[in-house]
Amino acid sequence: MKYLVLLNRRFPFRYGEAFLENEIDEISEKFDRIIIYPSDARIGDKQNRKISSQNVTVRTIEKSSLKLRKIKYLCSALRYISKSRQPKLLHKLLDGYFLAAAYDQMGKIRKDLGNFPVRSGDTVYFYSYWLYINAKVACLLKEYYEKKGIHTVVFSRAHRFDIYEEKRRFAYLPERINLLGHLDHVFACSDNGSDYLKKHYPKSNRKISTSYLGTYDHGLGTVESRKKFHIISCSRMSSVKRVDLIIEALKLLKNENLSLVWTHLGGGELYDVITEKAKELDWMEVHLDGAVPNKEVYDHYRDCPEHLFVNVSSSEGLPVSIMEAISFGIPVIATDVGGTAEIVLDGVNGRLLDADFQPEKLAEQIKYFVSLTDEEYRKYRMNARGTWEKYFQAPVNYKNFVHDIHTLYKEGKE
């Protein structure tokens, strides 16, 4: 039997980890059984995302709320401080919290896995979706099962917050060297992420590589005249997404005699603030649609005439929103952060902005796309779709991912 034990944070509960919806169905046929443990969910939570594969089981192991668990981990942190090799007290405390959470979760998952008949001769693949606490749990589970004589493979994906240390609060991520030492492999979602990890942890270079995520083909978007120019953005309304900068840029275009429509898909903690600020765009058409299910996002891209996608985040891994947009043939303006430049090819399928751009620069690029001839604009659309077809098709990328996973097993047997 080949088991895959997937450790993530929320999937298939609530929102987040959207790529797993695509990935699970693609990889499930390559394993006899997949068991999913979402660490932030608790017993009794209602699953709100469907998994069609019959060999996938979702298990929840927590009784208390996430807030209470965090308090518990904080109180237990002192017990694990002695395991930290960090010289700074703050880093020791962060290590202690990290380890308290990991050991607690590992114990509960290990107990629950006793309900599944894992035997000698079986192989268990421990897959952490994040290079963070879930990855430590996976390493501890591997150690436990190896002692029982069961062959295991342990690997992790890595995205954004779990890669770029300087972007974190206190500019620190616990257990980096230890994690990379015990994991069989780390699959970063972008070359930028892989390069970052290799540069900072050169001793682990051979076990770090890039594995692109992907989206499905929902068809090309509607193309209409650009006399009324439609701009679309899609993200949570949070400080890192900087949706307010889109408003600042659009304000600068008030007297440019342009007919503009801006639609934003996504809610979040700053929704009310952004809604109030958007009232300053009373000269143009604005739609702030709030949180929208994925299917409705795809329907919008396919059926509504969106001419330009805008993403001005201050930090990214490999943004799913841009991947989805280019699959519909929508050109993109985006900030050159994280792996964004691996999707947005400047002057080919969109334009890149500096991470610390001023609103004037965004306004200038919007005017650029409005002013393109029909033939110039058509090339941008063709190139957007072509980039997606070449690099970001879910069936292709997840097939390659499974191949790489099974290669780890073969290497471990040698």
C-alpha positions as CSV (number, residue, x, y, z in Angstrom):
1,M,0.0,0.0,0.0
2,K,1.1,3.5,-0.8
3,Y,-0.2,6.1,1.7
4,L,0.1,9.8,1.3
5,V,-0.4,11.8,4.5
6,L,-1.0,15.5,3.7
7,L,-0.4,18.0,6.4
8,N,-1.8,21.5,5.7
9,R,-3.5,24.3,7.5
10,R,-7.2,24.7,6.3
11,F,-8.0,22.6,3.3
12,P,-10.7,21.5,2.7
13,F,-12.2,23.9,5.4
14,R,-12.7,27.6,4.8
15,Y,-10.7,29.4,2.2
16,G,-7.0,29.3,1.4
17,E,-4.7,26.7,-0.1
18,A,-6.7,26.9,-3.3
19,F,-4.2,25.0,-5.3
20,L,-4.9,21.8,-3.3
21,E,-8.4,21.6,-4.8
22,N,-6.8,21.0,-8.2
23,E,-3.8,19.0,-6.9
24,I,-5.7,16.4,-4.8
25,D,-7.8,15.1,-7.7
26,E,-4.7,15.0,-10.0
27,I,-2.5,13.0,-7.6
28,S,-5.0,10.8,-5.8
29,E,-4.9,8.1,-8.5
30,K,-1.2,7.6,-7.8
31,F,-1.7,6.5,-4.2
32,D,-3.8,3.8,-2.6
33,R,-5.0,6.1,0.2
34,I,-4.6,9.8,1.0
35,I,-5.2,11.1,4.5
36,I,-5.5,14.9,5.0
37,Y,-4.9,16.6,8.4
38,P,-5.7,20.3,8.3
39,S,-4.0,21.7,11.5
40,D,-6.2,24.8,11.9
41,A,-9.5,22.9,11.6
42,R,-11.2,21.2,14.6
43,I,-13.6,18.4,15.1
44,G,-17.1,19.4,14.1
45,D,-16.1,22.0,11.5
46,K,-18.1,21.9,8.3
47,Q,-16.1,21.0,5.2
48,N,-16.9,23.5,2.5
49,R,-14.8,22.3,-0.4
50,K,-15.6,19.1,-2.3
51,I,-13.1,16.3,-2.8
52,S,-14.3,13.9,-5.6
53,S,-11.6,11.2,-5.2
54,Q,-12.9,8.2,-3.3
55,N,-9.6,7.2,-1.7
56,V,-9.2,10.6,0.1
57,T,-10.0,10.8,3.8
58,V,-10.1,14.1,5.8
59,R,-9.4,13.8,9.5
60,T,-9.7,16.5,12.2
61,I,-7.9,16.0,15.5
62,E,-8.4,19.2,17.5
63,K,-11.2,19.9,20.0
64,S,-10.3,23.4,21.1
65,S,-10.3,26.6,19.0
66,L,-7.2,27.8,17.2
67,K,-6.9,30.7,19.6
68,L,-6.9,28.4,22.7
69,R,-4.3,26.1,21.0
70,K,-2.0,29.1,20.4
71,I,-2.2,30.0,24.1
72,K,-1.4,26.4,25.0
73,Y,1.6,26.4,22.7
74,L,2.8,29.7,24.1
75,C,2.6,28.3,27.6
76,S,4.4,25.1,26.6
77,A,7.2,27.0,24.7
78,L,9.5,27.2,27.8
79,R,9.7,23.4,27.9
80,Y,11.3,23.4,24.5
81,I,13.6,26.4,24.7
82,S,16.6,24.2,25.7
83,K,16.3,22.5,22.2
84,S,17.0,25.8,20.5
85,R,20.6,26.7,19.4
86,Q,19.7,30.3,18.7
87,P,21.7,32.9,20.7
88,K,18.9,35.5,20.9
89,L,16.2,35.0,23.6
90,L,13.4,36.1,21.2
91,H,14.5,33.5,18.7
92,K,14.6,30.8,21.4
93,L,11.1,31.7,22.4
94,L,9.9,31.4,18.8
95,D,11.7,28.1,18.4
96,G,10.0,26.9,21.7
97,Y,6.5,27.9,20.4
98,F,7.2,26.2,17.0
99,L,8.3,23.0,18.7
100,A,5.5,22.9,21.2
101,A,3.0,23.2,18.4
102,A,4.8,20.5,16.3
103,Y,5.1,17.9,19.0
104,D,1.5,18.5,20.1
105,Q,0.1,18.0,16.6
106,M,2.4,15.1,15.9
107,G,1.2,13.2,18.9
108,K,-2.5,13.6,18.0
109,I,-1.9,12.7,14.3
110,R,0.3,9.7,15.3
111,K,-2.6,8.4,17.5
112,D,-5.2,8.9,14.8
113,L,-3.1,7.2,12.2
114,G,-3.4,4.1,14.3
115,N,-6.9,3.8,12.8
116,F,-5.3,3.0,9.5
117,P,-3.7,-0.5,8.8
118,V,-0.1,0.6,7.9
119,R,2.0,-2.5,7.8
120,S,5.6,-3.5,7.1
121,G,6.1,-3.4,3.3
122,D,3.8,-0.3,3.0
123,T,5.2,3.1,2.1
124,V,4.0,6.3,3.8
125,Y,4.7,9.6,2.1
126,F,4.5,12.5,4.5
127,Y,3.7,15.7,2.6
128,S,3.7,19.1,4.2
129,Y,2.1,21.8,2.2
130,W,4.1,24.5,4.1
131,L,7.8,24.7,5.0
132,Y,6.7,25.5,8.6
133,I,5.2,23.7,11.6
134,N,3.5,21.1,9.3
135,A,6.9,20.2,7.9
136,K,8.3,19.6,11.4
137,V,5.3,17.4,12.2
138,A,6.0,15.4,9.0
139,C,9.6,14.9,10.0
140,L,8.7,13.7,13.5
141,L,6.1,11.3,12.0
142,K,8.8,10.0,9.6
143,E,11.1,9.3,12.6
144,Y,8.4,7.4,14.4
145,Y,7.4,5.2,11.5
146,E,11.0,4.5,10.5
147,K,11.6,3.1,14.0
148,K,8.6,0.7,13.3
149,G,10.3,-0.5,10.2
150,I,8.0,1.2,7.7
151,H,9.6,2.9,4.8
152,T,8.8,6.6,4.6
153,V,9.4,9.6,2.4
154,V,9.0,13.2,3.8
155,F,8.8,16.3,1.7
156,S,7.4,19.8,1.7
157,R,6.2,22.5,-0.6
158,A,7.3,26.1,0.1
159,H,5.5,29.2,-1.0
160,R,6.0,32.7,0.4
161,F,5.8,33.3,4.2
162,D,7.6,30.0,4.7
163,I,10.5,31.0,2.5
164,Y,11.4,34.7,2.7
165,E,12.6,35.1,6.3
166,E,13.0,38.9,6.1
167,K,9.3,39.3,5.3
168,R,8.3,37.6,8.6
169,R,7.6,39.4,11.8
170,F,11.0,39.6,13.7
171,A,12.6,38.6,10.4
172,Y,13.0,35.0,11.6
173,L,11.7,31.5,10.8
174,P,12.3,28.7,13.3
175,E,14.1,25.4,12.6
176,R,15.3,26.2,9.1
177,I,18.5,24.2,9.1
178,N,17.0,21.4,11.1
179,L,14.0,21.1,8.8
180,L,16.1,21.1,5.6
181,G,18.4,18.5,7.2
182,H,15.6,16.1,7.9
183,L,13.3,16.6,4.8
184,D,14.0,14.4,1.8
185,H,13.1,17.2,-0.5
186,V,11.6,20.8,-0.7
187,F,9.6,21.8,-3.7
188,A,9.5,25.6,-3.9
189,C,6.6,27.0,-6.0
190,S,8.9,29.4,-7.9
191,D,12.5,29.6,-9.1
192,N,12.8,32.7,-7.0
193,G,11.9,30.7,-3.9
194,S,14.3,27.9,-4.9
195,D,17.1,30.3,-5.5
196,Y,16.5,32.0,-2.1
197,L,16.6,28.7,-0.2
198,K,19.7,27.5,-2.0
199,K,21.5,30.8,-1.4
200,H,20.7,30.8,2.3
201,Y,21.1,27.1,3.0
202,P,23.8,25.9,0.5
203,K,24.3,22.6,2.3
204,S,20.8,21.6,1.2
205,N,21.1,22.6,-2.4
206,R,20.6,19.1,-3.8
207,K,17.3,18.6,-2.1
208,I,15.7,21.9,-3.2
209,S,13.9,22.3,-6.6
210,T,11.1,24.2,-8.2
211,S,7.7,22.6,-8.8
212,Y,5.1,25.0,-10.3
213,L,1.5,24.8,-9.3
214,G,-1.1,25.1,-12.0
215,T,-4.7,25.9,-12.9
216,Y,-7.2,24.3,-15.2
217,D,-8.4,25.5,-18.6
218,H,-11.7,27.4,-18.3
219,G,-11.5,28.8,-21.8
220,L,-10.5,32.2,-23.1
221,G,-12.0,35.5,-21.9
222,T,-14.4,37.6,-23.8
223,V,-12.8,40.2,-26.0
224,E,-14.7,43.4,-26.7
225,S,-13.8,47.0,-27.8
226,R,-11.5,48.8,-25.5
227,K,-13.3,52.1,-25.8
228,K,-14.6,51.3,-22.3
229,F,-11.5,49.8,-20.7
230,H,-12.1,47.2,-18.1
231,I,-9.5,46.6,-15.3
232,I,-9.8,43.6,-13.0
233,S,-8.0,42.8,-9.7
234,C,-8.5,39.8,-7.5
235,S,-7.0,39.4,-4.0
236,R,-7.8,39.7,-0.3
237,M,-8.0,43.2,0.9
238,S,-5.1,43.1,3.2
239,S,-2.1,45.4,3.8
240,V,0.3,43.2,1.8
241,K,-2.0,43.3,-1.3
242,R,-2.1,47.2,-1.3
243,V,-5.4,47.5,-3.1
244,D,-5.4,51.2,-2.0
245,L,-2.6,51.9,-4.5
246,I,-4.8,50.9,-7.4
247,I,-7.2,53.6,-6.2
248,E,-4.4,56.1,-5.9
249,A,-3.3,55.4,-9.5
250,L,-6.8,55.5,-10.9
251,K,-7.3,58.9,-9.2
252,L,-4.5,60.3,-11.3
253,L,-6.3,59.4,-14.5
254,K,-9.4,61.4,-13.7
255,N,-8.7,64.2,-16.3
256,E,-7.2,61.9,-19.0
257,N,-10.5,61.5,-20.9
258,L,-10.5,57.8,-20.4
259,S,-13.6,55.5,-20.0
260,L,-12.5,53.1,-17.3
261,V,-14.2,50.3,-15.3
262,W,-12.5,48.8,-12.3
263,T,-13.7,45.5,-10.7
264,H,-12.1,44.0,-7.6
265,L,-12.9,40.4,-6.6
266,G,-12.1,39.6,-2.9
267,G,-13.0,40.6,0.6
268,G,-10.8,40.8,3.7
269,E,-10.1,42.9,6.8
270,L,-9.7,46.1,4.8
271,Y,-12.8,45.8,2.7
272,D,-14.7,48.6,4.5
273,V,-11.6,50.9,4.3
274,I,-11.1,50.3,0.6
275,T,-14.8,50.7,-0.1
276,E,-14.8,54.1,1.6
277,K,-11.6,55.1,-0.3
278,A,-13.1,54.0,-3.6
279,K,-15.7,56.7,-3.3
280,E,-13.0,59.1,-4.5
281,L,-13.4,57.4,-8.0
282,D,-16.8,58.9,-8.5
283,W,-16.0,59.8,-12.1
284,M,-15.6,56.2,-13.2
285,E,-17.4,52.8,-12.8
286,V,-16.3,50.8,-9.8
287,H,-17.4,47.3,-8.6
288,L,-16.1,45.9,-5.3
289,D,-17.6,42.4,-5.3
290,G,-16.2,41.1,-2.0
291,A,-15.4,37.4,-1.5
292,V,-16.3,35.4,-4.5
293,P,-16.2,31.5,-4.9
294,N,-13.6,30.3,-7.4
295,K,-16.2,29.1,-9.9
296,E,-17.7,32.6,-10.0
297,V,-14.2,34.1,-10.5
298,Y,-13.7,31.8,-13.5
299,D,-17.2,32.7,-14.9
300,H,-16.4,36.4,-14.6
301,Y,-13.1,36.1,-16.5
302,R,-14.7,34.1,-19.2
303,D,-17.9,36.1,-19.6
304,C,-17.0,39.7,-18.8
305,P,-14.8,41.8,-21.0
306,E,-11.7,42.3,-18.8
307,H,-8.8,44.0,-20.6
308,L,-6.2,44.2,-17.9
309,F,-5.4,42.4,-14.7
310,V,-3.6,44.4,-11.9
311,N,-1.7,43.0,-8.9
312,V,0.3,45.3,-6.7
313,S,1.3,43.1,-3.7
314,S,4.3,43.9,-1.7
315,S,5.1,40.2,-1.4
316,E,4.2,37.1,-3.3
317,G,5.2,33.5,-3.8
318,L,3.9,32.5,-7.2
319,P,0.5,34.3,-7.3
320,V,-2.5,32.1,-8.3
321,S,-4.5,35.1,-9.2
322,I,-2.1,36.0,-12.0
323,M,-1.9,32.4,-13.2
324,E,-5.7,32.3,-13.5
325,A,-5.8,35.6,-15.3
326,I,-3.3,34.7,-18.0
327,S,-5.1,31.4,-18.6
328,F,-8.0,33.6,-19.9
329,G,-5.6,35.6,-22.1
330,I,-5.7,38.7,-19.9
331,P,-2.5,40.8,-19.9
332,V,-1.1,41.8,-16.5
333,I,0.5,44.7,-14.6
334,A,2.2,43.4,-11.5
335,T,4.9,44.2,-9.0
336,D,8.2,42.4,-9.4
337,V,8.1,40.5,-6.1
338,G,8.7,36.8,-5.3
339,G,8.2,34.7,-8.4
340,T,5.9,37.1,-10.2
341,A,8.5,37.7,-12.9
342,E,8.2,34.0,-13.8
343,I,4.6,34.5,-14.9
344,V,4.6,38.2,-16.0
345,L,7.1,38.6,-18.8
346,D,7.8,42.3,-19.1
347,G,6.8,43.6,-22.5
348,V,5.6,40.1,-23.6
349,N,2.4,39.3,-21.7
350,G,2.3,42.3,-19.3
351,R,4.4,44.9,-17.5
352,L,6.3,44.8,-14.2
353,L,6.5,47.5,-11.6
354,D,9.2,47.9,-9.0
355,A,8.1,46.6,-5.6
356,D,8.1,50.2,-4.1
357,F,6.5,51.8,-7.1
358,Q,4.7,55.1,-7.0
359,P,1.0,55.4,-8.1
360,E,2.1,57.5,-11.0
361,K,4.0,54.5,-12.5
362,L,0.9,52.3,-12.3
363,A,-1.3,55.1,-13.9
364,E,1.3,55.4,-16.7
365,Q,1.2,51.6,-17.4
366,I,-2.6,51.6,-17.4
367,K,-2.6,54.4,-20.0
368,Y,0.0,52.4,-22.0
369,F,-2.4,49.4,-22.4
370,V,-5.4,51.7,-23.2
371,S,-3.3,53.3,-26.0
372,L,-2.2,50.1,-27.7
373,T,-3.4,49.4,-31.2
374,D,-5.7,46.4,-31.6
375,E,-2.8,44.3,-33.1
376,E,-0.4,45.2,-30.3
377,Y,-3.0,44.4,-27.6
378,R,-3.9,41.1,-29.4
379,K,-0.3,40.0,-29.1
380,Y,-0.3,40.7,-25.4
381,R,-3.4,38.5,-25.0
382,M,-1.9,35.7,-27.1
383,N,1.3,35.8,-25.1
384,A,-0.6,35.7,-21.8
385,R,-2.4,32.6,-22.8
386,G,0.7,31.1,-24.3
387,T,2.7,31.5,-21.1
388,W,0.0,29.7,-19.2
389,E,-0.2,26.9,-21.7
390,K,3.6,26.4,-21.6
391,Y,4.2,26.6,-17.8
392,F,1.1,26.5,-15.7
393,Q,-1.3,23.8,-16.7
394,A,-2.5,21.8,-13.7
395,P,-2.6,18.3,-15.2
396,V,0.9,18.6,-16.6
397,N,2.5,20.2,-13.5
398,Y,0.9,17.8,-11.0
399,K,1.8,14.8,-13.1
400,N,5.4,16.0,-13.0
401,F,5.1,16.5,-9.2
402,V,4.0,13.0,-8.6
403,H,6.8,11.7,-10.7
404,D,9.3,13.6,-8.6
405,I,7.7,12.3,-5.4
406,H,8.1,8.7,-6.5
407,T,11.6,9.4,-7.6
408,L,12.4,10.3,-3.9
409,Y,11.1,6.8,-2.9
410,K,13.4,5.1,-5.4
411,E,16.4,7.2,-4.3
412,G,15.6,6.3,-0.7
413,K,15.6,2.6,-1.5
414,E,19.0,2.7,-3.2
